[in-house]
Amino acid sequence: MTTEQKQQDKTGATPNPIIGWIVSHWRNSERTTLKIPLRLLFQWLWHAYSGNKLQASLNAIIGLAGVGVSLGQVWAVQHAIDVASGVVEGSIYWAVGLMGALILCGFGLNIAGIWVRNILGIKAQNRMQQRMLDRILRSKWHGKEAHHSGDVLNRLEFDVANVVSFLTEVIPNTLSVLALFIGAFTYLFLMDATLALITVAIIPVFILLSKVYVGYMRRLNRDVRNSDSKVQSVLQETIQNRMLIKTLESEDTMVNRLESKQGELRHRVVKRTVFSVYSNLILNVGFALGYLVAFLWAALRMSAQTLTFGGMTAFLQLVNRIQSPARDLTKLVPAFVSVFTAVERLMELEENPLEEQGTPIEMTPPCGLRLKNVSYRYVDVDGDVLHNLDFDFRPGTSTAILGETGAGKTTIVRLLLALFTPQQGSVEIYNDRQHRTLSPRLRCNFVYVPQGNTLMSGTIRDNLRLGKLDATDVEMDEALHKSCADFVKELPDGLDTICGESGGGLSEGQAQRIAIARALLRDRPIMLFDEATSALDPDTERQLLQNVLEGHDKTVIFVTHRPAVMDYCDQTLRIEKI
């Protein structure tokens, strides 16, 4: 590796420490390919619950009120029947009126539950998605992501929804289910202790079997979710690269690839469904036997005239109100299995450690960058990409970085942006007052224009304001003029012209110039361009370079192969492949 300097006479949203500890502890602990220790899963869920207490509390209150109304309906029905049959004195009209009032209360509680679930539920889901996205964006970047973007989107959508639903609906509903079970059992026990005990005798058997069920079902559920992520990844990648697929005439190949992943998903869904069907069949047979026993017992007592018709009706309703929550409690087992799988997948997104966090450190311009004995390698077996590199990007100068493919130009860009940290040596930013080792907190001093089309869907105005959120139309027009993008004014909708995904509707050259205008609006002392003029014609490129460099008040770095760019630079850093 050599450096060649050509001197020319030119004038001129805070990460959470608790979640971090949980994920770090998991990362450093022994783990199997199937699961994270339950203790860490519960800790993660408990912390997530702390941000959703309002909705969970409201759902719990509504559920408990519903239990009271439900048990009240049992008594009201028994009372009305006994009044009608003459067993007890009273007005049948008042008895039926009370039944109607309790039914209306049930309707009201149901409406309130739907309102809380839909309105507060979407807010809770949005908050968790925002937190997860913020965590991903603030984590360290290694150049190669551990998860496909389609898989990440699948987790942010379905797994987040699963966790939020569990915390705000399943757990509060479980409280009301337990309350209904205890209340119905107590009511039935006071009427007939033997029948009450017979009715619940089967429950311990299911508790003993639940451990086996959880372990197997958890693995099946994990397999299904992973296969679903693979299907979404194929769909997303195919849609994103539709033009490439068409030109390669690979439509059948991609459809077949999708069918293969879908087949894998179907196979795993069938396997999980078969296991679930058999489990539910055994469960339902047990409950059915329990109900038949209760019916026979009540019929025998009624024939022996030790139980009224109203009492038998109450018996059967209470047995149903015991068995119904018992069924719901058994459904809690697969709910836990599902949420554990979701939490595992979300914790994997948080496994990547955070970058250095804190207040951005702005340096007084002009600023320079200095590489001191810098070495970097991606994989030990491949050796160094950069080795003992020294170079000074002096304040206010323009530099062209040259080199063949694979020589390390992209690595230098990542080091300068503090995306990577050198394994040896240091990268410093300095001015006439101080110098600091580069870190993510110093990234605020940079403007970066990456290679290719980097526009996002939305209007041109939206894209420009990513550089400066409060930019005025005058400032945007100036930046567009400086980046040779005056064509925007000639568009029918001007700054409000809609861009599709990846700048759809604009040419590559137009998209590049808008991206450069966005960078100019950011207005930072160091500007880094990675093949940012590759789609421009020579005349436009020269004019743009003159506009960008005319002030001589920025430190400008170009990664380029274009001779015209080198002609405008004060110095050259030439990288040779090791």
C-alpha positions as CSV (number, residue, x, y, z in Angstrom):
1,M,0.0,0.0,0.0
2,T,1.3,3.4,-0.9
3,T,0.2,7.0,-0.6
4,E,0.8,9.5,-3.3
5,Q,0.2,13.2,-2.5
6,K,-0.3,15.6,-5.3
7,Q,0.1,19.1,-4.2
8,Q,-1.6,21.7,-6.4
9,D,-1.4,25.5,-6.2
10,K,-5.0,26.2,-5.4
11,T,-6.6,29.0,-3.3
12,G,-9.2,28.9,-1.8
13,A,-34.5,7.5,21.5
14,T,-31.7,6.4,24.7
15,P,-30.9,2.8,24.9
16,N,-32.4,0.9,27.7
17,P,-29.8,-0.6,30.2
18,I,-32.1,-3.3,31.6
19,I,-32.8,-4.8,28.1
20,G,-29.1,-4.4,27.3
21,W,-28.2,-6.4,30.5
22,I,-30.7,-9.2,29.7
23,V,-29.5,-9.5,26.1
24,S,-25.8,-9.3,27.1
25,H,-26.3,-11.9,29.8
26,W,-28.0,-14.2,27.3
27,R,-25.2,-13.7,24.8
28,N,-22.6,-14.6,27.4
29,S,-24.5,-17.6,28.8
30,E,-24.7,-21.1,27.5
31,R,-27.6,-21.4,25.1
32,T,-29.0,-24.1,22.9
33,T,-30.2,-23.7,19.4
34,L,-33.8,-24.0,20.5
35,K,-34.3,-21.7,23.4
36,I,-33.1,-18.9,25.7
37,P,-33.3,-19.6,29.5
38,L,-36.9,-19.0,30.7
39,R,-35.6,-16.6,33.4
40,L,-34.2,-14.2,30.8
41,L,-37.4,-14.5,28.7
42,F,-39.5,-13.5,31.8
43,Q,-37.2,-10.6,32.6
44,W,-37.5,-9.3,29.1
45,L,-41.3,-9.7,29.2
46,W,-41.5,-8.0,32.6
47,H,-39.6,-5.0,31.3
48,A,-41.7,-4.8,28.2
49,Y,-44.8,-5.0,30.4
50,S,-43.8,-1.9,32.3
51,G,-44.5,0.3,29.3
52,N,-48.0,-1.2,28.8
53,K,-49.4,-1.1,32.3
54,L,-52.4,1.3,31.4
55,Q,-53.9,-1.0,28.8
56,A,-53.2,-4.1,30.8
57,S,-54.8,-2.6,33.9
58,L,-57.9,-1.5,32.0
59,N,-58.3,-4.9,30.4
60,A,-57.9,-6.5,33.8
61,I,-60.6,-4.2,35.3
62,I,-63.0,-4.9,32.5
63,G,-62.3,-8.6,32.7
64,L,-62.9,-8.7,36.5
65,A,-66.1,-6.7,36.1
66,G,-67.2,-9.2,33.5
67,V,-66.7,-12.0,36.0
68,G,-68.9,-10.3,38.5
69,V,-71.6,-9.8,35.8
70,S,-71.3,-13.4,34.6
71,L,-71.7,-14.9,38.1
72,G,-74.6,-12.4,38.7
73,Q,-76.3,-13.8,35.6
74,V,-76.1,-17.3,37.0
75,W,-77.8,-16.2,40.2
76,A,-80.4,-14.2,38.3
77,V,-81.3,-17.1,36.0
78,Q,-81.6,-19.5,39.1
79,H,-83.7,-16.9,40.9
80,A,-86.0,-16.3,37.9
81,I,-86.6,-20.0,37.4
82,D,-87.2,-20.6,41.1
83,V,-89.7,-17.6,41.2
84,A,-91.4,-18.9,38.1
85,S,-91.7,-22.5,39.6
86,G,-92.9,-21.1,42.9
87,V,-89.9,-22.4,45.0
88,V,-89.2,-18.8,46.1
89,E,-91.4,-15.8,46.4
90,G,-90.9,-12.7,44.2
91,S,-91.9,-10.9,41.0
92,I,-91.1,-12.6,37.8
93,Y,-91.0,-9.2,36.0
94,W,-88.3,-7.9,38.4
95,A,-86.4,-11.2,38.1
96,V,-86.4,-11.0,34.3
97,G,-85.6,-7.3,34.4
98,L,-82.6,-8.0,36.5
99,M,-81.5,-10.6,33.9
100,G,-81.9,-8.0,31.2
101,A,-79.9,-5.4,33.1
102,L,-77.0,-7.8,33.6
103,I,-77.0,-8.7,29.9
104,L,-76.8,-5.0,29.0
105,C,-73.9,-4.7,31.5
106,G,-72.2,-7.5,29.7
107,F,-72.7,-5.8,26.3
108,G,-71.2,-2.6,27.7
109,L,-68.2,-4.3,29.1
110,N,-67.6,-6.1,25.8
111,I,-67.7,-2.8,23.9
112,A,-65.3,-1.2,26.4
113,G,-62.9,-4.2,25.9
114,I,-63.0,-3.9,22.1
115,W,-62.3,-0.1,22.4
116,V,-59.3,-0.6,24.7
117,R,-58.0,-3.5,22.7
118,N,-58.1,-1.7,19.3
119,I,-57.2,1.9,20.3
120,L,-54.7,1.4,23.0
121,G,-53.5,-1.9,21.5
122,I,-52.2,-0.2,18.3
123,K,-50.5,2.4,20.3
124,A,-48.7,-0.2,22.4
125,Q,-47.7,-2.1,19.3
126,N,-46.4,1.1,17.7
127,R,-44.3,2.0,20.8
128,M,-42.6,-1.4,20.9
129,Q,-41.9,-1.3,17.1
130,Q,-40.4,2.2,17.6
131,R,-38.2,0.9,20.5
132,M,-37.1,-2.1,18.5
133,L,-36.3,0.0,15.4
134,D,-34.4,2.6,17.5
135,R,-32.4,-0.2,19.1
136,I,-31.5,-1.7,15.7
137,L,-30.5,1.7,14.2
138,R,-28.3,2.5,17.2
139,S,-26.5,-0.8,17.3
140,K,-23.1,-1.5,15.8
141,W,-22.9,-2.1,12.1
142,H,-20.6,-4.9,10.9
143,G,-21.1,-4.6,7.1
144,K,-23.0,-7.9,6.9
145,E,-26.3,-8.2,8.7
146,A,-27.1,-11.3,10.7
147,H,-30.7,-11.3,9.6
148,H,-32.3,-10.8,6.2
149,S,-34.3,-7.5,6.0
150,G,-37.4,-9.5,5.2
151,D,-36.9,-11.6,8.4
152,V,-36.4,-8.4,10.5
153,L,-39.6,-6.9,9.1
154,N,-41.4,-10.1,9.9
155,R,-40.2,-10.0,13.5
156,L,-41.0,-6.3,13.9
157,E,-44.5,-6.9,12.6
158,F,-45.7,-10.3,13.8
159,D,-43.5,-11.0,16.8
160,V,-44.1,-7.5,18.3
161,A,-47.8,-7.9,17.8
162,N,-47.6,-11.3,19.6
163,V,-45.8,-9.9,22.6
164,V,-48.0,-6.8,22.9
165,S,-51.2,-8.9,22.7
166,F,-49.8,-11.3,25.3
167,L,-48.9,-8.6,27.8
168,T,-52.0,-6.4,27.3
169,E,-54.7,-9.0,26.6
170,V,-53.7,-12.5,27.5
171,I,-52.3,-11.8,31.0
172,P,-55.1,-9.4,32.1
173,N,-57.7,-11.9,30.7
174,T,-56.0,-14.6,32.6
175,L,-56.7,-12.7,35.8
176,S,-60.4,-12.6,35.0
177,V,-60.4,-16.2,33.9
178,L,-58.8,-17.2,37.3
179,A,-61.4,-15.0,39.1
180,L,-64.2,-16.6,37.2
181,F,-62.9,-20.1,37.9
182,I,-62.5,-19.4,41.6
183,G,-65.8,-17.6,41.9
184,A,-67.7,-20.4,40.0
185,F,-66.0,-23.1,42.0
186,T,-66.8,-21.4,45.3
187,Y,-70.4,-20.9,44.2
188,L,-70.7,-24.6,43.2
189,F,-68.8,-25.8,46.3
190,L,-71.4,-24.0,48.5
191,M,-74.2,-25.8,46.6
192,D,-72.5,-29.2,46.3
193,A,-68.9,-29.7,47.5
194,T,-68.6,-33.2,46.0
195,L,-69.6,-32.1,42.5
196,A,-67.3,-29.1,42.7
197,L,-64.3,-31.3,43.6
198,I,-65.1,-33.9,40.9
199,T,-65.4,-31.1,38.3
200,V,-61.8,-29.8,39.0
201,A,-60.2,-33.2,39.7
202,I,-59.0,-33.5,36.1
203,I,-57.1,-30.2,36.1
204,P,-53.9,-31.5,37.9
205,V,-53.5,-34.1,35.1
206,F,-53.3,-31.4,32.5
207,I,-50.8,-29.4,34.6
208,L,-48.5,-32.5,34.7
209,L,-48.7,-32.9,30.9
210,S,-48.2,-29.2,30.2
211,K,-44.4,-29.4,30.6
212,V,-44.0,-32.0,27.8
213,Y,-46.4,-30.0,25.7
214,V,-44.6,-26.7,26.1
215,G,-41.2,-28.1,25.2
216,Y,-42.3,-29.8,22.0
217,M,-44.8,-27.1,20.9
218,R,-42.2,-24.4,21.5
219,R,-39.8,-26.0,19.0
220,L,-42.6,-26.5,16.4
221,N,-43.7,-22.9,16.8
222,R,-40.1,-21.7,16.3
223,D,-39.8,-23.7,13.1
224,V,-43.0,-22.3,11.7
225,R,-42.0,-18.7,12.5
226,N,-38.6,-19.1,10.9
227,S,-40.1,-20.6,7.8
228,D,-42.6,-17.7,7.6
229,S,-39.7,-15.3,7.8
230,K,-38.0,-17.1,4.9
231,V,-41.1,-16.8,2.8
232,Q,-41.3,-13.0,3.5
233,S,-37.6,-12.6,2.7
234,V,-38.0,-14.3,-0.8
235,L,-41.1,-12.1,-1.5
236,Q,-39.4,-8.9,-0.5
237,E,-36.2,-9.6,-2.4
238,T,-38.0,-10.6,-5.5
239,I,-40.2,-7.5,-5.5
240,Q,-37.2,-5.2,-4.9
241,N,-35.2,-6.8,-7.8
242,R,-38.1,-7.2,-10.2
243,M,-36.3,-5.5,-13.1
244,L,-33.1,-7.6,-12.6
245,I,-35.2,-10.8,-12.6
246,K,-37.1,-9.8,-15.7
247,T,-33.9,-9.0,-17.6
248,L,-32.4,-12.4,-16.5
249,E,-35.6,-14.1,-17.5
250,S,-35.6,-15.7,-14.0
251,E,-39.3,-15.4,-13.2
252,D,-39.8,-19.2,-13.0
253,T,-36.7,-19.6,-10.9
254,M,-38.0,-17.0,-8.3
255,V,-41.5,-18.4,-8.2
256,N,-40.1,-21.9,-7.7
257,R,-37.9,-20.6,-5.0
258,L,-40.9,-19.1,-3.3
259,E,-42.8,-22.4,-3.7
260,S,-40.0,-24.3,-2.1
261,K,-40.0,-22.0,1.0
262,Q,-43.8,-22.1,1.1
263,G,-43.7,-25.9,1.0
264,E,-41.3,-25.9,3.9
265,L,-43.7,-23.6,5.8
266,R,-46.7,-25.8,4.9
267,H,-44.9,-28.9,6.1
268,R,-44.1,-27.3,9.5
269,V,-47.6,-25.9,9.9
270,V,-49.1,-29.3,9.2
271,K,-46.8,-30.9,11.8
272,R,-47.7,-28.3,14.4
273,T,-51.4,-28.5,13.6
274,V,-51.5,-32.3,13.9
275,F,-49.8,-32.1,17.4
276,S,-52.3,-29.3,18.4
277,V,-55.3,-31.3,17.2
278,Y,-54.4,-34.4,19.1
279,S,-53.7,-32.3,22.2
280,N,-57.0,-30.5,22.0
281,L,-58.9,-33.7,21.3
282,I,-57.6,-35.3,24.5
283,L,-58.4,-32.1,26.4
284,N,-61.9,-31.8,25.0
285,V,-62.7,-35.5,25.8
286,G,-61.7,-34.9,29.4
287,F,-63.9,-31.8,29.7
288,A,-66.8,-33.6,28.0
289,L,-66.6,-36.4,30.5
290,G,-66.6,-33.9,33.3
291,Y,-69.7,-32.2,32.0
292,L,-71.5,-35.5,31.6
293,V,-70.6,-36.5,35.2
294,A,-71.9,-33.1,36.4
295,F,-75.2,-33.5,34.4
296,L,-75.7,-37.1,35.8
297,W,-75.1,-36.0,39.3
298,A,-77.5,-33.0,39.1
299,A,-80.1,-35.2,37.5
300,L,-79.9,-37.8,40.2
301,R,-80.2,-35.2,42.9
302,M,-83.2,-33.6,41.1
303,S,-84.9,-37.0,40.9
304,A,-84.3,-37.5,44.6
305,Q,-85.9,-34.1,45.1
306,T,-82.8,-32.6,46.8
307,L,-82.3,-30.1,44.0
308,T,-84.7,-27.7,42.4
309,F,-85.0,-27.2,38.6
310,G,-83.4,-23.8,39.1
311,G,-80.7,-25.3,41.1
312,M,-79.9,-27.9,38.4
313,T,-79.8,-25.0,35.8
314,A,-77.4,-23.2,38.1
315,F,-75.3,-26.4,38.5
316,L,-74.9,-26.8,34.7
317,Q,-74.1,-23.1,34.2
318,L,-71.5,-23.2,37.0
319,V,-69.9,-26.3,35.6
320,N,-69.6,-24.5,32.3
321,R,-68.2,-21.5,34.0
322,I,-65.6,-23.7,35.7
323,Q,-64.7,-25.7,32.6
324,S,-64.7,-22.6,30.3
325,P,-61.9,-20.8,32.3
326,A,-60.2,-24.1,32.7
327,R,-60.1,-24.4,28.9
328,D,-58.8,-20.8,28.7
329,L,-56.1,-21.6,31.2
330,T,-55.0,-24.6,29.1
331,K,-54.9,-22.2,26.1
332,L,-52.5,-20.1,28.1
333,V,-49.9,-22.8,27.6
334,P,-49.7,-22.4,23.8
335,A,-49.9,-18.6,24.3
336,F,-46.8,-18.8,26.5
337,V,-45.1,-21.0,23.9
338,S,-45.9,-18.5,21.1
339,V,-44.8,-15.5,23.1
340,F,-41.6,-17.2,24.2
341,T,-40.8,-17.8,20.5
342,A,-41.6,-14.2,19.7
343,V,-39.4,-12.9,22.6
344,E,-36.5,-15.1,21.5
345,R,-36.7,-13.7,18.0
346,L,-36.8,-10.1,19.2
347,M,-34.0,-10.6,21.6
348,E,-31.9,-11.9,18.7
349,L,-32.4,-8.5,17.0
350,E,-31.1,-6.8,20.2
351,E,-28.1,-9.1,20.5
352,N,-25.9,-6.8,18.4
353,P,-24.2,-4.3,20.9
354,L,-25.0,-0.6,20.8
355,E,-22.7,2.0,19.5
356,E,-21.3,4.6,21.9
357,Q,-24.3,6.7,22.9
358,G,-24.3,10.2,24.2
359,T,-24.6,13.9,23.1
360,P,-23.1,14.4,19.6
361,I,-19.7,16.3,19.7
362,E,-19.5,19.0,17.2
363,M,-16.1,20.3,16.1
364,T,-15.4,23.8,15.1
365,P,-14.6,23.9,11.4
366,P,-12.4,23.6,9.4
367,C,-11.7,20.0,10.5
368,G,-9.2,17.4,9.3
369,L,-8.9,13.6,9.5
370,R,-5.8,11.7,10.3
371,L,-5.2,8.0,9.8
372,K,-2.3,6.7,12.1
373,N,-0.9,3.3,11.4
374,V,-4.3,2.0,10.7
375,S,-4.8,-1.8,10.0
376,Y,-8.2,-3.5,9.6
377,R,-9.3,-7.0,8.7
378,Y,-12.8,-8.5,8.4
379,V,-11.8,-12.2,9.0
380,D,-8.5,-13.3,10.5
381,V,-8.1,-16.0,7.9
382,D,-8.2,-13.4,5.0
383,G,-5.6,-11.1,6.6
384,D,-5.5,-7.3,6.6
385,V,-7.5,-5.3,4.1
386,L,-5.6,-2.2,5.3
387,H,-2.1,-2.4,6.8
388,N,-0.3,0.4,8.7
389,L,-2.0,3.1,6.6
390,D,-1.0,6.7,7.4
391,F,-2.6,9.7,5.8
392,D,-3.7,13.2,6.6
393,F,-6.9,14.7,5.2
394,R,-5.9,18.3,6.0
395,P,-8.6,20.8,7.0
396,G,-10.1,22.6,3.9
397,T,-8.5,20.2,1.3
398,S,-10.0,17.9,-1.2
399,T,-8.8,14.4,-1.6
400,A,-9.4,11.6,-4.2
401,I,-9.2,8.0,-2.9
402,L,-8.2,5.7,-5.7
403,G,-7.7,1.9,-5.9
404,E,-8.7,-1.3,-7.6
405,T,-11.8,-3.2,-6.4
406,G,-11.1,-4.9,-3.1
407,A,-8.2,-2.7,-2.2
408,G,-9.9,-1.2,0.8
409,K,-11.6,2.0,-0.4
410,T,-15.0,1.1,1.1
411,T,-13.2,0.0,4.4
412,I,-11.6,3.5,4.6
413,V,-15.1,5.1,4.2
414,R,-16.5,3.0,7.0
415,L,-13.5,3.8,9.3
416,L,-13.9,7.5,8.6
417,L,-17.6,7.3,9.4
418,A,-16.8,5.5,12.7
419,L,-18.8,2.5,11.5
420,F,-15.7,0.4,12.0
421,T,-13.0,0.7,14.6
422,P,-9.4,-0.2,13.4
423,Q,-7.8,-3.3,15.0
424,Q,-4.6,-1.4,15.1
425,G,-3.8,2.3,14.9
426,S,-6.3,5.2,15.2
427,V,-8.4,7.6,13.2
428,E,-8.6,11.1,14.5
429,I,-10.6,14.2,13.7
430,Y,-8.9,17.5,14.5
431,N,-8.9,21.3,14.2
432,D,-6.6,24.0,15.3
433,R,-7.8,23.6,18.9
434,Q,-8.2,19.9,19.6
435,H,-8.0,16.4,18.2
436,R,-10.2,13.4,19.1
437,T,-10.3,9.7,18.3
438,L,-13.2,9.1,15.9
439,S,-16.4,7.7,17.5
440,P,-20.1,7.6,16.6
441,R,-20.7,10.7,18.7
442,L,-18.4,12.6,16.2
443,R,-20.4,11.5,13.2
444,C,-22.4,14.7,13.4
445,N,-19.4,16.5,11.7
446,F,-19.8,14.5,8.5
447,V,-21.9,14.6,5.3
448,Y,-22.0,11.3,3.4
449,V,-23.3,10.6,-0.1
450,P,-23.1,6.9,-0.7
451,Q,-22.8,5.2,-4.1
452,G,-26.0,4.5,-6.1
453,N,-29.6,5.6,-5.7
454,T,-30.3,6.4,-2.1
455,L,-33.6,8.3,-2.3
456,M,-36.5,7.1,-0.2
457,S,-40.2,7.0,-1.1
458,G,-42.0,10.3,-0.6
459,T,-41.6,13.7,-2.2
460,I,-38.4,15.4,-3.2
461,R,-39.0,17.8,-0.3
462,D,-39.2,14.9,2.1
463,N,-35.9,13.5,0.9
464,L,-34.1,16.9,1.1
465,R,-35.4,17.4,4.7
466,L,-33.6,14.3,5.8
467,G,-30.5,16.5,5.5
468,K,-32.1,19.4,7.4
469,L,-35.5,19.0,8.9
470,D,-36.4,22.7,9.0
471,A,-35.0,23.6,5.6
472,T,-36.9,26.4,3.9
473,D,-37.9,26.3,0.2
474,V,-35.2,28.9,-0.5
475,E,-32.5,26.8,1.2
476,M,-33.6,23.7,-0.8
477,D,-33.6,25.7,-4.0
478,E,-30.1,26.9,-3.3
479,A,-28.9,23.4,-2.5
480,L,-30.5,22.0,-5.7
481,H,-28.9,24.7,-7.8
482,K,-25.5,24.0,-6.3
483,S,-25.9,20.3,-7.0
484,C,-26.9,21.0,-10.6
485,A,-30.5,19.8,-9.9
486,D,-32.4,22.8,-11.2
487,F,-34.5,20.3,-13.2
488,V,-36.6,19.9,-10.1
489,K,-38.1,23.4,-10.6
490,E,-39.3,22.3,-14.1
491,L,-41.2,19.3,-12.8
492,P,-45.0,19.8,-12.7
493,D,-45.1,19.4,-8.9
494,G,-41.6,20.8,-8.2
495,L,-40.4,19.9,-4.7
496,D,-43.6,18.0,-4.1
497,T,-42.9,15.6,-6.9
498,I,-43.5,12.1,-5.6
499,C,-40.5,9.7,-5.7
500,G,-41.2,5.9,-5.7
501,E,-39.1,3.4,-3.8
502,S,-35.4,4.0,-4.4
503,G,-36.2,7.2,-6.3
504,G,-38.6,5.5,-8.8
505,G,-39.6,8.0,-11.5
506,L,-36.2,9.7,-11.6
507,S,-33.1,8.8,-13.6
508,E,-29.9,7.7,-11.8
509,G,-28.2,11.0,-12.5
510,Q,-31.2,13.0,-11.2
511,A,-31.4,10.9,-8.1
512,Q,-27.6,11.4,-7.4
513,R,-27.9,15.1,-7.7
514,I,-30.9,15.3,-5.3
515,A,-28.9,13.1,-2.9
516,I,-26.0,15.6,-3.1
517,A,-28.4,18.5,-2.5
518,R,-29.6,16.7,0.6
519,A,-26.0,16.4,1.8
520,L,-25.3,20.1,1.1
521,L,-28.3,21.0,3.3
522,R,-26.8,19.1,6.1
523,D,-23.8,21.5,6.0
524,R,-21.1,19.8,8.0
525,P,-17.4,20.5,7.9
526,I,-16.4,17.1,6.3
527,M,-18.0,15.9,3.1
528,L,-17.5,12.3,2.0
529,F,-18.6,11.2,-1.5
530,D,-18.5,7.6,-2.5
531,E,-18.7,7.4,-6.3
532,A,-21.4,10.0,-5.9
533,T,-21.0,11.4,-9.5
534,S,-20.8,8.1,-11.4
535,A,-24.1,8.6,-13.2
536,L,-23.4,12.2,-14.3
537,D,-22.3,13.3,-17.7
538,P,-18.8,15.0,-17.8
539,D,-20.1,18.6,-18.2
540,T,-22.6,18.2,-15.3
541,E,-19.9,16.5,-13.2
542,R,-17.4,19.4,-13.7
543,Q,-20.0,22.0,-12.9
544,L,-21.1,20.2,-9.7
545,L,-17.4,19.8,-8.6
546,Q,-16.8,23.5,-9.1
547,N,-19.9,24.3,-7.1
548,V,-19.0,22.0,-4.2
549,L,-15.3,23.0,-4.0
550,E,-15.5,26.7,-4.7
551,G,-15.8,27.8,-1.1
552,H,-12.6,25.9,0.1
553,D,-14.3,25.8,3.6
554,K,-14.9,22.1,3.7
555,T,-12.7,19.0,3.9
556,V,-13.9,17.0,0.9
557,I,-13.1,13.4,0.3
558,F,-14.0,11.6,-3.0
559,V,-13.9,7.8,-3.5
560,T,-13.8,7.7,-7.3
561,H,-12.5,6.2,-10.5
562,R,-13.3,9.4,-12.5
563,P,-10.4,11.4,-13.9
564,A,-12.4,14.6,-13.7
565,V,-12.7,14.3,-10.0
566,M,-9.0,13.8,-9.5
567,D,-8.3,17.0,-11.5
568,Y,-10.2,19.0,-8.9
569,C,-8.5,17.5,-5.8
570,D,-5.5,18.8,-3.9
571,Q,-4.2,15.4,-3.1
572,T,-4.6,11.7,-3.8
573,L,-4.6,8.7,-1.6
574,R,-3.9,5.6,-3.8
575,I,-4.7,2.3,-2.2
576,E,-3.1,-0.9,-3.5
577,K,-4.5,-4.3,-2.9
578,I,-2.5,-6.3,-0.4
